[in-house]
Amino acid sequence: MDNLNVNDLVPMIARHLDGFAPQTLWGTPYLMGPDGARLAVHLLMGRTEWIVVTGLYPAESPDLRGRSITVTTRRGPKHIAKKIVRRLLPRYLRDLKRHHARAAMHAERSDLVETLAAFLPGNTVTASEQEAVIRWRLGCMYGVFEVRDHATSIEIRNADRELAERVAYAINQRST
């Protein structure tokens, strides 16, 4: 496999990887896989006999760094695909799956916070990576909602029955 262009090699590797297809973006060849999996392929410091395959995560996951392996091209695309499946994909796909699950939980949390903020008078929302806190006040009525990915705590003081029922209904609708 000497003097082989990486752009020519990637489609050959893709034939041996289930669910992956070759794609070139901005001159860089990628193997695009299921559930947003994206593997970048490039030469190791310009040496044609070695490539680096890096599993990339979505840009909104700065806590995850790409996972990489280095593989020789001398044994062909089938060997490269085997090395990717054995050495890169297990941990990379596990981390990618966790990222998607965490993103889904954050989206659910954001939906609940938007719903509550829409009908709570005089509210302020403070959000961080782990939780969102809604504080509201209307006359002598006030309350605090702490919404986390796995739990929600609610404190309502001096609220009338209608407002308490609306809050309970909104939360019940989100949990079903």
Salt bridges, closest charged atoms under 4 A:
ASP2 OD1 - ARG74 NH1 3.46
GLU49 OE2 - ARG47 NE 2.93
GLU60 OE2 - HIS99 NE2 3.85
ASP63 OD2 - ARG102 NH2 3.12
ASP95 OD2 - ARG67 NH2 2.85
ASP95 OD1 - ARG94 NH2 3.17
GLU129 OE2 - HIS106 NE2 3.20
GLU131 OE1 - ARG148 NH2 3.23
GLU146 OE1 - ARG148 NH2 2.89
ASP149 OD1 - HIS106 ND1 3.36
ASP149 OD1 - ARG109 NH1 3.66
GLU155 OE2 - ARG157 NE 3.21
GLU165 OE2 - ARG161 NE 2.67
